[in-house]
Amino acid sequence: MKSKLTWMLTPLLVLCMSFSFAQEKRISGIVTDQNGLPLPGVAVLVEGTTTGTQTDFDGNYTITARVGQILRYSYLGQKTVTRTVGAANTINVQMEDDAEALQEVVVQGYRNSTKEKSSIASVTINAETIENRPNASFVQTLSGQVAGLNITTSTGQPGAASNVNLRGVTSINGNTQPLYIIDGVPVDQSNFRSLNPQDIASVSVLKDAGATAIYGNRGANGVIVIKTRQGNYNTGLQVNYTGIMSFSNLQDNDYNLMDSQEQLTLEKQRGAGRGNLLTDEEIAAAPTFDWANFFFRTGLTQNHTLSLQSGSENFSQFTSFGYFDQEGILQDSNLKRFSIRNNTSGKSENEKFNYSTNLTINYSTSGEPNSIGSGAINRNYILGAYQSVPYITPDDYVDGAALLSPLLFSNTPLFLLDRLRTYTRKDEEVRLI
């Protein structure tokens, strides 16, 4: 009787255990990225079945699975994660970037291609390479960043335009500058003096004739495509401030200039100049003034940028306010720039209508010494720095009229000092894109 009871209870026990293991449970949780932010649209699949779901806008998901089954979490640009269902009813997952899964896409006219298969020579530089550099023009920040891109600046004037050539000069008399595009708008290089480099998101340099497939013959010398920063959808208000300060000095030189004693002694020996009228005691007591340190200075550069970006489900905006102030190492050379940029984008709820606006307003004022390189004794500060006699000091200056009687070449630094104190030359510029 006992044996028969055992054979009857054994199948019943097996049936109960099978029913227990086959029972499904409800699993829920949240999926986040490496920064802890929720990831919407993550695919959650029970391996070996067709059961699956997606995370909602807040990264939450709910799925039904049995104990022992494996849940697979996959998302574009993120490493796939698997979790085994256990006794817990909540499974939270944090995903990591999968950089190897992403490939750079190159736009070739009206088709796309990967970087490896593209026949267009192109280079893309991101914001990390451009930002936080004390350059008035962003073109100067590209120096040494792109192979075949030659950038030369013939003057140290703050904000001066640079000569840019891609893969050499392509014409004798024609224009050799590449085509510049800012947010889809063709511009010339003069706009870069008013463009805040902190507003740039990326720069793409198209080097060869393949660029003509997009921009026609205007792109024959290459194309430099600039994209400025944009806001993101579904993000709260973000306020960022960047402040940069730097100093610039004249590079050291090996000029062995005479002091006052040597200069006056030479004049006395030649029988000309002020030294011919002084005694040896007066020559020994003459002061020596360094006009190079007077006309050249330590230039201070400061760049301040305040940006605000935010976005809702169907609208995003990016606004920045910039102030740039650079003193040149030469007296009377400077640049001040005030910039405002506003980029907006939006879409309809059914995403069939999209729009965007890009507005830039810049005001700049600059002082630029003229006649540099000429022999004008009352304009060329570089001439005054290295050819002025050292026994004349700023204390000898009275006014401009006193310098005309008599008119002496040795008074060159005093003419230049008079120009600094009485003459103002300022260029003002307003640009709107």
C-alpha positions in Angstrom: 0.0 0.0 0.0 2.8 2.4 0.9 4.6 1.6 -2.4 1.5 2.4 -4.4 1.0 5.7 -2.5 4.6 6.7 -3.4 4.1 6.0 -7.1 0.9 8.1 -7.1 2.5 11.1 -5.3 5.7 11.3 -7.4 4.0 12.4 -10.7 1.9 14.9 -8.7 5.0 16.4 -7.1 6.8 16.7 -10.5 3.7 18.4 -12.0 3.7 21.0 -9.1 7.4 21.7 -9.6 7.1 22.1 -13.4 4.2 24.5 -12.8 6.3 26.5 -10.3 9.3 26.9 -12.7 7.1 27.8 -15.6 5.3 30.6 -13.8 6.1 34.1 -15.3 6.8 37.2 -13.3 6.7 40.9 -14.0 10.1 42.6 -14.2 10.4 46.4 -14.2 13.3 48.9 -13.9 15.1 52.0 -15.4 17.8 52.1 -18.0 20.4 55.0 -17.8 23.5 56.0 -19.7 27.0 56.2 -18.3 26.2 59.7 -16.8 23.1 58.4 -15.0 20.6 60.0 -17.4 17.6 58.0 -18.5 17.7 56.4 -22.0 14.4 56.4 -23.9 13.9 53.8 -26.7 16.2 51.1 -25.3 15.1 47.7 -26.7 14.6 45.1 -24.0 14.2 41.5 -25.3 13.8 38.1 -23.6 16.5 35.9 -25.3 15.1 33.0 -27.3 11.6 34.5 -27.5 9.8 37.2 -29.3 8.8 39.0 -26.1 10.2 42.5 -26.0 9.5 46.1 -25.1 11.1 49.6 -25.1 11.9 52.1 -22.4 9.7 55.1 -22.2 10.8 58.8 -22.2 12.0 58.4 -18.6 13.9 55.2 -19.2 11.4 53.0 -17.5 10.3 49.6 -18.8 8.1 46.6 -17.8 8.4 43.1 -19.2 7.2 39.6 -18.3 9.8 36.8 -18.0 10.5 33.6 -16.1 13.2 33.0 -13.5 16.4 32.0 -15.3 15.7 33.7 -18.6 18.1 36.3 -19.9 17.1 39.9 -20.7 19.0 41.7 -23.4 19.3 45.5 -23.5 20.4 47.1 -26.7 20.6 50.7 -27.9 22.4 52.5 -30.8 25.8 53.7 -29.7 25.8 51.8 -26.4 27.2 48.4 -25.5 24.7 45.6 -25.3 23.9 44.5 -21.7 22.4 41.2 -20.5 20.8 40.4 -17.1 19.5 37.0 -15.8 16.1 37.1 -14.2 16.3 36.0 -10.6 14.1 36.5 -7.5 14.1 40.3 -7.7 11.3 42.0 -9.5 13.3 45.2 -10.3 16.4 45.2 -12.6 18.0 48.6 -13.2 20.7 48.8 -15.9 23.4 51.3 -16.6 24.8 51.2 -20.2 28.2 52.4 -21.6 29.2 54.1 -24.8 30.3 51.8 -27.6 32.6 54.1 -29.6 33.6 51.2 -31.9 30.0 50.8 -33.1 29.9 54.4 -34.4 31.4 55.4 -37.8 32.0 58.8 -39.1 29.7 59.6 -42.0 30.8 61.8 -44.9 28.2 63.6 -47.1 29.2 63.4 -50.8 26.8 65.6 -52.7 23.5 63.8 -52.4 24.7 60.5 -51.0 26.3 59.4 -47.7 29.4 57.3 -47.2 31.6 56.0 -44.4 34.9 57.6 -43.8 36.8 54.6 -45.1 34.9 54.4 -48.4 34.7 58.2 -49.0 36.6 59.5 -52.0 36.6 63.1 -50.7 39.6 64.2 -48.7 38.0 65.7 -45.6 38.8 66.4 -42.0 36.4 67.2 -39.1 37.5 69.1 -36.0 35.3 69.2 -33.0 34.7 71.9 -30.4 37.3 70.5 -28.0 40.1 71.5 -30.4 38.8 75.0 -31.0 37.5 76.2 -27.7 39.5 77.8 -24.9 42.2 79.3 -27.2 43.0 83.0 -26.9 42.7 83.7 -30.7 40.7 86.6 -32.0 40.0 84.7 -35.3 39.0 81.0 -35.2 41.0 80.4 -38.4 44.2 80.8 -36.4 43.1 78.0 -34.2 43.1 75.6 -37.2 46.9 76.0 -37.6 48.5 72.6 -37.4 45.2 70.8 -37.2 44.5 70.0 -40.8 47.1 68.5 -43.2 47.5 70.6 -46.3 45.9 73.7 -44.8 48.3 76.6 -45.0 47.5 79.6 -42.8 49.7 82.7 -42.8 49.1 86.0 -41.1 51.3 88.9 -42.2 50.6 91.1 -39.2 50.2 90.8 -35.5 47.2 93.1 -35.4 44.5 91.6 -33.2 41.8 90.1 -35.5 43.8 90.5 -38.6 42.7 88.4 -41.6 44.8 85.4 -42.5 45.7 84.0 -45.9 44.3 80.5 -46.1 45.1 78.0 -48.9 44.2 74.4 -49.2 46.9 72.3 -50.9 48.7 75.3 -52.3 47.9 78.2 -54.5 45.6 77.3 -57.4 45.5 80.5 -59.4 47.9 83.4 -60.3 45.4 86.2 -60.5 42.2 84.7 -59.2 40.9 84.1 -55.7 42.7 81.2 -53.9 40.7 81.3 -50.7 38.4 78.4 -49.8 34.7 78.8 -49.6 33.4 79.4 -46.0 30.0 78.2 -44.9 28.5 79.1 -41.5 25.3 77.2 -40.7 24.6 76.9 -44.4 25.3 80.5 -45.2 28.3 81.4 -47.4 30.4 84.2 -45.9 33.8 85.8 -46.4 36.7 85.6 -44.0 36.1 89.1 -42.7 33.2 87.7 -40.6 35.6 85.7 -38.5 36.8 88.7 -36.6 33.3 89.0 -35.3 32.8 85.3 -34.7 33.2 84.0 -31.2 35.2 80.7 -31.4 33.4 79.5 -28.3 30.2 79.2 -30.3 31.6 76.7 -32.8 30.5 73.1 -32.5 32.5 71.6 -35.4 34.6 72.5 -38.5 34.7 70.3 -41.5 37.4 70.9 -44.1 36.7 69.5 -47.6 40.0 69.7 -49.4 39.6 68.6 -53.0 37.3 69.0 -56.1 34.9 66.5 -54.6 33.4 69.5 -52.7 32.2 70.9 -56.0 29.5 68.2 -56.0 27.8 70.1 -53.2 28.8 73.8 -53.8 29.7 73.9 -57.5 32.7 75.8 -58.8 32.7 78.0 -55.6 34.2 75.0 -53.9 37.1 74.5 -56.3 39.6 75.9 -53.7 38.1 73.7 -51.0 35.3 74.3 -48.5 35.4 75.0 -44.8 32.0 74.2 -43.2 31.4 75.7 -39.8 28.5 74.6 -37.5 27.7 76.5 -34.4 26.3 75.2 -31.2 22.6 74.2 -31.0 20.2 73.4 -28.2 18.9 69.9 -27.5 15.3 68.8 -27.2 14.0 67.7 -23.8 16.7 69.3 -21.7 16.5 71.6 -18.8 18.1 75.1 -18.7 21.9 74.8 -18.8 24.0 77.9 -18.1 27.7 77.8 -18.9 30.4 80.4 -18.4 33.9 80.4 -19.9 36.6 82.9 -19.0 40.0 83.0 -20.6 42.9 85.4 -19.8 46.3 85.3 -21.5 49.4 87.5 -22.0 51.5 88.1 -25.0 55.0 89.6 -25.3 57.5 90.5 -28.0 59.8 87.6 -28.7 63.4 88.1 -27.6 65.9 89.6 -30.1 69.7 89.8 -30.1 69.9 93.5 -31.1 73.0 95.1 -29.4 71.9 98.7 -29.2 74.0 101.5 -27.9 73.4 103.2 -24.6 73.4 107.0 -24.2 77.1 107.1 -23.4 78.1 105.1 -26.5 75.8 107.1 -28.7 76.9 110.5 -27.4 80.5 109.6 -27.6 80.1 108.5 -31.2 78.4 111.8 -32.0 81.2 113.8 -30.3 83.8 111.9 -32.3 82.0 112.6 -35.6 81.4 116.3 -34.6 77.6 116.1 -35.1 74.5 115.7 -32.9 73.9 116.5 -29.3 77.1 114.7 -28.2 79.2 117.3 -30.0 77.9 120.0 -27.6 78.4 118.1 -24.3 81.4 117.6 -22.1 82.6 114.2 -21.0 81.0 114.7 -17.5 77.6 115.5 -19.1 77.9 112.5 -21.4 78.6 110.2 -18.4 75.6 111.6 -16.6 73.1 111.2 -19.5 70.2 108.9 -18.9 69.5 105.8 -21.1 65.9 105.1 -22.1 64.7 101.9 -23.7 62.2 103.0 -26.3 61.5 99.4 -27.4 60.0 98.6 -23.9 58.0 101.8 -24.2 56.4 101.2 -27.6 56.1 97.5 -27.1 54.1 96.2 -24.2 52.7 93.1 -22.5 49.4 92.6 -24.2 46.4 91.3 -22.1 43.7 89.2 -23.8 40.5 88.3 -22.1 37.5 86.4 -23.5 34.3 85.9 -21.6 31.4 83.8 -22.9 28.0 83.2 -21.2 25.7 80.6 -22.9 22.2 79.4 -22.1 20.6 76.4 -23.7 17.3 74.6 -23.1 14.7 72.6 -24.9 11.2 71.2 -24.6 9.7 68.3 -26.5 9.2 70.3 -29.7 11.5 73.4 -29.3 15.2 74.0 -28.4 17.3 77.1 -28.2 20.9 78.2 -27.7 21.9 81.7 -26.8 25.4 83.1 -26.1 26.8 86.4 -25.1 30.5 87.1 -25.7 33.0 89.8 -24.8 36.5 89.7 -26.3 39.2 92.3 -25.5 42.8 91.9 -26.9 45.6 94.3 -26.5 48.3 94.1 -29.2 52.0 94.1 -28.1 52.4 97.3 -30.0 51.0 100.6 -28.6 47.7 101.7 -30.1 46.8 98.2 -31.4 43.7 96.5 -29.9 40.4 94.8 -30.6 37.2 94.7 -28.6 34.3 92.6 -29.7 30.7 92.1 -28.4 28.7 89.2 -29.8 25.3 87.8 -29.4 24.2 84.5 -31.0 20.8 82.8 -30.9 20.0 79.5 -32.6 16.5 78.0 -32.3 15.0 74.9 -33.8 11.5 73.4 -33.5 9.1 70.8 -35.0 5.5 70.0 -35.0 4.0 67.3 -32.9 3.7 64.9 -35.9 7.3 65.8 -36.9 6.2 66.7 -40.4 7.2 70.3 -40.1 10.6 71.5 -38.9 12.1 74.9 -38.7 15.3 76.6 -37.4 16.7 80.1 -37.1 20.3 81.3 -36.7 20.9 84.9 -35.7 24.3 86.6 -35.0 24.9 90.2 -34.1 28.4 91.4 -33.6 29.9 94.8 -32.8 33.7 95.3 -32.8 36.0 98.3 -32.4 39.7 98.1 -33.2 42.7 100.4 -33.2 45.4 99.7 -35.8 48.6 101.6 -36.2 49.2 102.6 -39.8 52.4 103.2 -41.8 54.1 100.3 -40.1 57.1 99.4 -42.3 57.4 102.9 -43.7 60.0 105.6 -42.9 57.5 108.0 -41.4 59.1 109.4 -38.2 55.8 110.4 -36.8 53.8 107.2 -37.4 56.0 104.1 -37.4 56.3 102.9 -33.8 58.6 100.0 -34.8 61.0 102.5 -36.3 60.8 104.6 -33.1 61.4 101.5 -31.0 64.7 100.5 -32.5 66.1 103.7 -34.2 65.4 106.3 -31.5 68.4 107.7 -29.7 68.5 106.5 -26.0 69.4 109.8 -24.4 65.9 111.3 -25.3 63.2 110.4 -22.8 59.5 111.0 -22.5 60.3 113.8 -20.1 61.6 115.8 -23.0 58.1 116.0 -24.6 56.3 119.3 -24.3 53.8 119.4 -27.1 53.6 118.9 -30.9 54.3 122.5 -31.8 57.6 122.4 -29.9 58.9 119.5 -32.1 58.7 121.7 -35.3 61.3 124.2 -34.3 63.8 122.9 -35.1 62.7 119.8 -37.0 65.1 117.0 -36.0 65.2 113.4 -36.9 66.4 112.6 -33.4 63.0 113.7 -32.1 61.4 110.6 -33.7 60.2 109.1 -30.4 58.7 112.4 -29.3 56.7 112.7 -32.6 55.4 109.2 -31.9 54.6 110.0 -28.3 52.7 113.1 -29.5 50.7 110.8 -31.8 49.8 108.5 -29.0 48.5 111.3 -26.8 46.7 113.4 -29.3 45.6 111.2 -32.2 42.8 108.5 -32.1 42.1 106.1 -35.0 39.3 103.7 -34.4 37.4 101.4 -36.7 33.9 100.3 -35.8 32.1 97.4 -37.3 28.6 95.9 -37.0 27.9 92.5 -38.6 24.6 90.7 -38.8 24.2 87.2 -40.1 
